[in-house]
Amino acid sequence: MITTGVQAGAVNVRSIATAVPPTVLEQERVRDLFLGQADLSGLSRRLVSSVFDASAIERRHTVVDEFGGATSSAAAFYDAPSQTILTPSTGIRNAAYAREVPPLLTEAAARAIDQAPGLERSDITHVITVSCTGFFAPGPDYVLVRDLGLAPSTRRLHIGFMGCYGAFPALRAAVSTCLAEPSATVLIVCVELCTLHVRSSNDPDTIVASSVFADGAAAAVVSARPAPAGSAVLTIDAQETMLTDGGETDMAWTIGDLGFEMVLSRYVPRIIEDQIVGALLPLLGSDRASAATAWSQIDRWAVHPGGRAILDRVQRALGLTEEQMAPSRAVLRDYGNMSSATVLFIVKQHLDDDGQETARPPAPERIAAMAFGPGLTVESALFTRRVT
């Protein structure tokens, strides 16, 4: 039986903030752009049409302003006059990553600190950054300390190349830190620039990736320090990780000469549907009966929208309502799949929305969150939303 009692020394998410680049990609326009590429076969054109139209995405954001119509004699990603998607080297793509990450990273982080009641930049003792779409050193963790003016003694950790579930290991590290050091305050920032690796291809996995991935950043402030009265917080109750049976080669990627090469096979949604109940058993109960009881006590869900089919399959497997799936579908519709940052966009909706239109403090609510990544790995967490 899941309870909502608050234990002394509980570790809480005090705030979540997000940031996206200004260039907006309307899905229909991007579909037509890909359809116009000269290298596509007839079969690939049909696949582009079907996967883009079935994506349930209306718009996404990108740091590549060339895709938004910006013109330059040094265009590297898109030639506007010929409407051709270019094929820059991995080095050029990574240079763009190193250039574009700092402003997006610090924007989300600064907002999260500003929105954390009772905390200031001087309270941050640890920084954890998460990203799988590029590399540079000193890295994003260093950038945060430098650009936010944090103490030079701030302890730093960067979690790289773990994919869409990367926010969960970051939360786990933050919890461990706060339990070991009760006065600690941890700043987590996930930043992903997936569109830097977009390219035209006849490969089905690449076409699917081009239809869903986007850019964005999400930051969370985590602490065991008492929050001011009247503050909404998310108590981190439990976290689990589980490797599924199969799927190791169905969701993966590697570094190629022309960017990061994604494997996202059509079998992934089916694998997740078949495995999700078993993967959540350690989080929700020791057996399926106790897990079913636990599910009935969970008010809200944050399911990583790897794609529309994944949301559909998880909803069916867990018997979730349309209302429970609405936040995940809304983030997919408005932002696409921003890899590790995406689930925090969804959890933020739950933290910010008390769901009640009364003068009384809202009752505690349980939130289950999950994300999927290479392996095939399922990461999950239970939160309690409460007002202090």
C-alpha positions as CSV (number, residue, x, y, z in Angstrom):
1,M,0.0,0.0,0.0
2,I,1.4,3.4,-1.0
3,T,1.1,6.1,1.6
4,T,1.5,9.8,1.3
5,G,3.1,10.6,4.7
6,V,6.0,12.9,4.7
7,Q,9.1,11.7,6.4
8,A,11.6,13.9,8.2
9,G,14.5,14.7,5.9
10,A,12.5,14.0,2.7
11,V,14.2,15.1,-0.5
12,N,12.1,17.4,-2.6
13,V,12.0,18.9,-6.0
14,R,11.6,22.6,-5.2
15,S,11.1,23.9,-8.7
16,I,11.3,22.9,-12.4
17,A,11.9,25.4,-15.2
18,T,12.2,24.9,-19.0
19,A,13.7,26.7,-22.0
20,V,13.5,26.2,-25.7
21,P,15.2,27.9,-28.7
22,P,13.3,30.6,-30.5
23,T,13.1,28.9,-33.9
24,V,9.9,26.9,-34.3
25,L,9.5,23.9,-36.6
26,E,5.9,23.4,-37.7
27,Q,5.6,19.7,-38.3
28,E,3.8,20.0,-41.7
29,R,6.4,22.3,-43.0
30,V,9.2,20.0,-41.9
31,R,7.5,17.0,-43.5
32,D,7.3,18.8,-46.8
33,L,10.9,19.9,-46.5
34,F,12.0,16.2,-46.1
35,L,9.6,15.1,-48.9
36,G,11.4,17.6,-51.2
37,Q,14.9,16.1,-50.8
38,A,16.3,14.7,-54.1
39,D,17.9,11.6,-52.4
40,L,14.7,10.1,-51.2
41,S,13.3,6.9,-52.9
42,G,9.6,6.5,-53.6
43,L,9.2,4.1,-50.6
44,S,11.0,6.6,-48.3
45,R,8.7,9.4,-49.4
46,R,5.7,7.4,-48.4
47,L,7.3,6.6,-45.1
48,V,8.1,10.3,-44.5
49,S,4.5,11.2,-45.1
50,S,3.1,8.5,-42.9
51,V,5.4,8.9,-39.9
52,F,5.3,12.7,-39.8
53,D,1.5,12.7,-40.2
54,A,1.0,10.1,-37.4
55,S,3.5,11.7,-35.0
56,A,0.9,13.7,-33.0
57,I,3.4,16.6,-33.1
58,E,2.4,20.0,-34.2
59,R,5.5,21.9,-33.6
60,R,9.1,21.6,-32.3
61,H,12.0,23.9,-31.5
62,T,15.5,24.0,-32.9
63,V,18.8,25.8,-32.4
64,V,19.4,25.6,-36.1
65,D,17.9,28.9,-37.2
66,E,18.6,28.0,-40.9
67,F,15.6,25.6,-40.7
68,G,13.5,28.6,-39.7
69,G,14.4,30.6,-42.8
70,A,17.6,32.3,-41.7
71,T,20.0,32.7,-44.6
72,S,23.8,32.8,-44.5
73,S,26.6,32.4,-47.0
74,A,28.1,29.9,-44.4
75,A,25.0,27.8,-44.1
76,A,25.9,24.4,-42.7
77,F,22.6,22.6,-42.1
78,Y,20.2,23.9,-44.7
79,D,20.6,25.7,-48.0
80,A,17.5,27.9,-48.3
81,P,17.8,28.7,-52.1
82,S,17.8,25.1,-53.1
83,Q,15.7,23.9,-50.1
84,T,18.3,21.2,-49.5
85,I,19.1,19.6,-46.1
86,L,22.9,19.6,-45.9
87,T,25.2,16.9,-44.5
88,P,27.7,18.6,-42.2
89,S,30.4,16.6,-40.5
90,T,30.1,15.4,-36.9
91,G,32.8,18.0,-36.0
92,I,30.6,20.9,-37.4
93,R,27.5,19.6,-35.6
94,N,29.4,19.3,-32.3
95,A,30.9,22.8,-32.7
96,A,27.3,24.1,-33.0
97,Y,26.4,22.1,-29.9
98,A,29.2,23.7,-27.9
99,R,28.1,27.1,-29.1
100,E,24.4,26.8,-28.5
101,V,24.2,24.8,-25.2
102,P,25.4,27.5,-22.8
103,P,22.6,30.1,-23.3
104,L,19.9,27.5,-23.3
105,L,21.4,25.7,-20.3
106,T,21.8,28.8,-18.2
107,E,18.3,30.2,-19.1
108,A,16.6,27.1,-17.8
109,A,18.8,27.0,-14.7
110,A,18.4,30.6,-13.8
111,R,14.6,30.3,-14.1
112,A,14.6,27.2,-11.8
113,I,16.6,28.9,-9.1
114,D,14.4,32.1,-9.3
115,Q,11.3,29.9,-9.0
116,A,12.5,27.9,-6.0
117,P,11.0,29.6,-2.9
118,G,13.5,30.4,-0.1
119,L,16.5,29.5,-2.3
120,E,19.1,31.7,-4.1
121,R,22.1,31.0,-6.3
122,S,24.4,31.1,-3.3
123,D,22.5,28.1,-1.9
124,I,23.5,25.8,-4.8
125,T,26.1,23.4,-3.6
126,H,26.0,20.8,-6.4
127,V,25.4,20.9,-10.1
128,I,24.4,17.9,-12.3
129,T,24.1,18.3,-16.0
130,V,22.6,15.7,-18.5
131,S,23.1,15.6,-22.2
132,C,23.5,13.0,-25.0
133,T,23.6,15.2,-28.1
134,G,27.2,16.5,-28.0
135,F,30.4,16.9,-26.1
136,F,32.8,19.6,-25.0
137,A,35.2,20.2,-22.0
138,P,35.1,22.1,-19.8
139,G,31.5,20.9,-20.1
140,P,28.0,22.1,-19.4
141,D,28.5,21.6,-15.6
142,Y,31.4,24.1,-15.8
143,V,29.4,26.5,-17.8
144,L,26.7,26.6,-15.2
145,V,29.1,27.4,-12.4
146,R,30.8,30.1,-14.4
147,D,27.8,31.8,-16.0
148,L,25.5,31.7,-13.0
149,G,28.2,33.0,-10.7
150,L,28.1,30.0,-8.4
151,A,30.7,29.3,-5.8
152,P,34.0,28.0,-7.3
153,S,33.7,25.1,-4.8
154,T,30.4,23.9,-6.3
155,R,30.6,20.2,-6.8
156,R,29.9,19.1,-10.4
157,L,28.8,16.0,-12.2
158,H,28.0,15.5,-15.9
159,I,25.9,12.5,-17.1
160,G,26.4,11.9,-20.8
161,F,25.1,9.8,-23.6
162,M,22.4,7.9,-21.5
163,G,19.5,9.0,-23.7
164,C,15.9,9.9,-22.9
165,Y,16.0,8.5,-19.4
166,G,19.0,10.6,-18.3
167,A,17.0,12.8,-15.9
168,F,16.4,9.8,-13.6
169,P,20.0,9.0,-12.8
170,A,20.5,12.7,-12.2
171,L,17.6,12.7,-9.7
172,R,19.0,9.6,-8.1
173,A,22.4,11.3,-7.6
174,A,20.7,14.4,-6.2
175,V,18.8,12.3,-3.7
176,S,21.9,10.5,-2.6
177,T,23.7,13.8,-2.2
178,C,20.9,15.4,-0.1
179,L,20.6,12.4,2.1
180,A,24.3,12.3,2.8
181,E,24.5,16.1,3.1
182,P,21.2,17.5,4.5
183,S,22.2,21.1,3.9
184,A,22.9,20.5,0.2
185,T,20.9,22.0,-2.7
186,V,21.4,20.4,-6.1
187,L,20.8,22.0,-9.4
188,I,20.0,19.5,-12.2
189,V,19.9,20.7,-15.9
190,C,19.1,18.4,-18.9
191,V,19.9,20.1,-22.2
192,E,19.5,18.3,-25.6
193,L,20.1,19.6,-29.1
194,C,18.7,16.7,-31.0
195,T,18.1,18.6,-34.3
196,L,21.8,19.1,-34.8
197,H,21.8,15.5,-36.0
198,V,18.9,15.7,-38.4
199,R,19.7,14.5,-41.9
200,S,17.9,13.2,-45.0
201,S,18.1,9.5,-45.5
202,N,16.3,6.5,-46.9
203,D,17.0,4.6,-43.6
204,P,13.7,4.1,-41.8
205,D,15.2,4.6,-38.3
206,T,16.6,8.0,-39.4
207,I,13.3,9.0,-40.9
208,V,11.5,8.2,-37.7
209,A,14.1,10.1,-35.6
210,S,13.8,13.1,-37.9
211,S,10.0,13.2,-37.3
212,V,10.1,13.3,-33.5
213,F,13.3,14.8,-32.0
214,A,13.7,18.4,-30.9
215,D,15.7,20.8,-28.8
216,G,15.1,22.0,-25.3
217,A,16.4,22.3,-21.7
218,A,14.8,21.6,-18.3
219,A,16.2,22.4,-14.9
220,A,15.2,21.2,-11.4
221,V,16.3,22.4,-7.9
222,V,16.4,19.5,-5.4
223,S,17.0,19.8,-1.7
224,A,16.2,18.3,1.7
225,R,16.2,21.7,3.3
226,P,12.7,22.8,4.6
227,A,10.7,24.7,2.1
228,P,8.8,27.9,3.1
229,A,5.2,27.5,4.2
230,G,2.8,27.4,1.2
231,S,5.3,26.1,-1.3
232,A,4.4,23.3,-3.7
233,V,7.1,20.6,-3.7
234,L,7.5,17.1,-5.1
235,T,8.8,14.7,-2.6
236,I,10.9,12.0,-4.3
237,D,9.6,8.8,-2.7
238,A,11.2,6.1,-4.8
239,Q,13.2,5.4,-8.0
240,E,13.9,2.2,-9.9
241,T,15.7,1.1,-13.0
242,M,15.0,-2.0,-15.1
243,L,16.5,-3.6,-18.2
244,T,13.9,-5.2,-20.3
245,D,14.1,-8.6,-22.0
246,G,15.2,-7.8,-25.5
247,G,15.4,-4.5,-27.2
248,E,19.2,-4.0,-26.8
249,T,19.6,-3.4,-30.6
250,D,16.2,-1.7,-31.1
251,M,17.0,1.5,-29.3
252,A,20.6,2.6,-29.6
253,W,22.9,5.1,-31.3
254,T,26.5,5.6,-32.3
255,I,28.7,8.4,-33.5
256,G,29.1,8.5,-37.2
257,D,31.0,10.8,-39.6
258,L,27.9,12.8,-40.4
259,G,26.4,13.1,-36.9
260,F,25.0,10.7,-34.3
261,E,23.2,7.8,-35.9
262,M,20.0,6.7,-34.2
263,V,18.5,3.3,-34.1
264,L,14.8,3.5,-33.2
265,S,13.1,0.4,-34.6
266,R,9.4,0.0,-35.2
267,Y,9.4,-2.8,-32.5
268,V,10.2,-0.4,-29.6
269,P,6.6,0.5,-28.8
270,R,5.6,-3.2,-28.8
271,I,8.6,-4.1,-26.6
272,I,7.6,-1.4,-24.1
273,E,4.0,-2.5,-24.0
274,D,5.0,-6.1,-23.4
275,Q,7.6,-5.2,-20.7
276,I,6.2,-2.1,-18.9
277,V,4.2,-3.9,-16.2
278,G,7.1,-6.1,-15.2
279,A,9.5,-3.1,-15.3
280,L,7.3,-1.1,-12.9
281,L,6.9,-4.0,-10.4
282,P,10.0,-3.0,-8.3
283,L,8.6,0.5,-8.0
284,L,4.9,-0.2,-7.3
285,G,4.8,-3.6,-5.7
286,S,6.4,-7.1,-5.4
287,D,3.8,-8.7,-7.6
288,R,1.2,-7.8,-10.2
289,A,-1.7,-7.8,-7.7
290,S,0.0,-5.3,-5.4
291,A,1.2,-3.2,-8.3
292,A,-2.4,-3.0,-9.6
293,T,-3.5,-1.8,-6.2
294,A,-0.7,0.8,-6.3
295,W,-1.6,2.0,-9.7
296,S,-5.1,2.8,-8.5
297,Q,-3.7,5.1,-5.9
298,I,-1.6,7.2,-8.4
299,D,-3.3,10.4,-9.4
300,R,-1.0,11.6,-12.1
301,W,1.4,10.1,-14.6
302,A,4.3,11.5,-16.5
303,V,5.1,9.1,-19.4
304,H,8.1,10.1,-21.6
305,P,6.7,10.6,-25.1
306,G,9.2,8.8,-27.2
307,G,6.6,8.9,-29.8
308,R,2.8,8.6,-30.2
309,A,2.9,4.8,-30.5
310,I,4.8,4.5,-27.2
311,L,2.2,6.7,-25.4
312,D,-0.6,4.6,-26.9
313,R,1.0,1.3,-25.9
314,V,1.8,2.4,-22.3
315,Q,-1.7,3.8,-21.8
316,R,-3.2,0.5,-23.0
317,A,-0.8,-1.7,-20.9
318,L,-1.4,0.3,-17.7
319,G,-5.0,1.1,-18.2
320,L,-4.5,4.8,-17.9
321,T,-7.2,7.4,-18.7
322,E,-7.0,10.1,-21.3
323,E,-6.9,12.6,-18.5
324,Q,-3.9,10.9,-17.0
325,M,-2.1,10.8,-20.4
326,A,-3.0,14.4,-21.3
327,P,0.2,16.1,-20.0
328,S,2.4,13.7,-21.9
329,R,0.5,14.1,-25.1
330,A,0.5,17.9,-24.7
331,V,4.3,18.0,-24.4
332,L,4.7,15.7,-27.4
333,R,2.3,17.9,-29.4
334,D,4.0,21.2,-28.5
335,Y,7.7,20.3,-28.2
336,G,8.3,16.8,-29.6
337,N,10.9,14.5,-28.1
338,M,13.7,16.5,-26.4
339,S,15.4,13.3,-25.1
340,S,16.3,13.6,-21.4
341,A,14.7,17.0,-20.9
342,T,11.2,15.9,-22.0
343,V,10.0,14.1,-18.9
344,L,10.8,17.1,-16.7
345,F,8.6,19.2,-19.0
346,I,5.8,16.9,-18.1
347,V,6.6,16.7,-14.4
348,K,6.7,20.5,-14.3
349,Q,3.0,20.6,-15.3
350,H,2.1,18.5,-12.3
351,L,4.2,20.5,-9.9
352,D,2.8,23.8,-11.1
353,D,-0.9,22.7,-11.3
354,D,-2.6,22.0,-8.0
355,G,-5.7,20.8,-9.9
356,Q,-8.1,22.3,-7.3
357,E,-10.0,25.6,-7.4
358,T,-10.6,26.0,-3.7
359,A,-9.0,28.1,-1.0
360,R,-8.0,25.0,0.9
361,P,-4.5,23.6,0.5
362,P,-4.6,20.8,-2.1
363,A,-4.4,17.3,-0.8
364,P,-1.2,15.3,-1.5
365,E,-1.2,13.6,-4.9
366,R,1.0,10.7,-6.1
367,I,2.8,11.1,-9.5
368,A,4.5,8.2,-11.3
369,A,7.1,9.2,-14.0
370,M,8.9,7.0,-16.4
371,A,11.2,7.2,-19.4
372,F,12.8,4.8,-21.9
373,G,16.2,4.6,-23.5
374,P,19.0,2.5,-24.9
375,G,19.2,-1.0,-23.5
376,L,16.1,-1.1,-23.6
377,T,16.1,0.6,-20.2
378,V,13.0,1.7,-18.2
379,E,13.7,4.3,-15.5
380,S,10.8,5.3,-13.1
381,A,10.1,7.4,-10.1
382,L,7.3,8.1,-7.6
383,F,6.7,11.6,-6.3
384,T,4.2,13.1,-3.8
385,R,3.0,16.5,-4.7
386,R,2.2,18.5,-1.5
387,V,2.0,22.0,-0.2
388,T,4.2,22.7,2.8
